Amino acid sequence: MLRSLIGGMGLMLAAPAAWADAAAECSQHQDAERRIRGCTQLVQQISQQNPRHPDLFKIYHNRGLAYWKKQQLDSAIPDYTKAIELNAREHSLYYDRGTLFLMKRQYDNAIKDYDKAVALNPRHANTYFNRGAAYVDKGQYDRGIQDFTKSIEIEPREAKGYYNRGNAYLKSKQAERAIPDYSKAIELDPKMAVAYGNRGLAYEAAGRKQEAIADLRKAIALDPGNKGSQEGLKRLQPPSPTATDPAAAEFCNNAKDQAKCLNTRALLAQIKKDKTAARWSKDVDFKYAKNDEEQTLLFELMLKSIPPAQQTKK
């Protein structure tokens, strides 16, 4: 899940006519290389004349954004640091640098910057959101949950807050508390495949198998490449074998739905193969049956296909 609002527009500059072209590139150009070039020219020109020029922090900020866009994080961070030295009262500088540290997995540095950003702007939901992500990645789930909760209080219509708080609950083995958060995320964003997938995993952890299967199927339908959901579904619902032996075909000749009968006959074969104790009774394990109808048919087939002496064994 995307944790931050990276990129964005550069800060506008009020530059003398002699610097107009460089200023336009630095603050407005969409090409990162051109923006870096324009900002670098301005840094060189303005720093020589006035190292404390009021626009200089904007220039470092804009160049930092351009480096970020190019994924050159090690170049972006020093520019943000310089911008902060020039203007320590701008919360977005701490927020952006904190997110750069988060991307580099320098969680302690990220949290320090987010702390500063919160102190300067306590109503910025994404700061709490990203700080929560840093805490969760550090394994401090309770503190992460607190920050996600604060983010939700500020922006209650954002699905990502509920989704990520659900993840924190799930990672801290609180599956039943994760489920309502995933449900809220799905309510706000019905196409969020990862929310269905993770709610499925939470249902599995809570022992609610059928609900887990339904969610994992929905996640795969929305995102066929979702490997986590595919693996979860295989774990919960092993693929049924196909019935190819003549005995099974003959057994199902008179069935109303021959295909369903053959498939269920194959389920019985798989159970007989899996149950090493070979104990058959009325409480046989129906884990391979997908619904009540299959369970009923499976039981009927079981009674017809095993010796009567074993049908009553406990």
Buried (B, 14 or more C-beta within 10 A) or exposed (E): BEBBEBEEEBBBBEBEEEBEEBBBBBBBBEEBEBBBBBBBBBBEBBEEEEEEBEBBBBBBBBBBBBBBBBEBBEBBBBBBEBBBEBBEEBBBBBBBBBBBBBBEEBBEBBBBBBBBBBEBBEEBBBBBBBBBBBBBBBEBBEBBBBBBBBBBEBBEEBBBBBBBBBBBBBEBEBBEBBBBBBBBBBEBBEEBBBBBBBBBBBBBBBEBEEBBBBBBBBBBEBBEEBEBBBEBBEEBBEEBBEBEEEEBBEBBEEBEEEEBBBBBBBBBBBBBEEEEEEEBEEEBEBEBBBEEEBBEBBBEBBEEBBEEEEEEEE
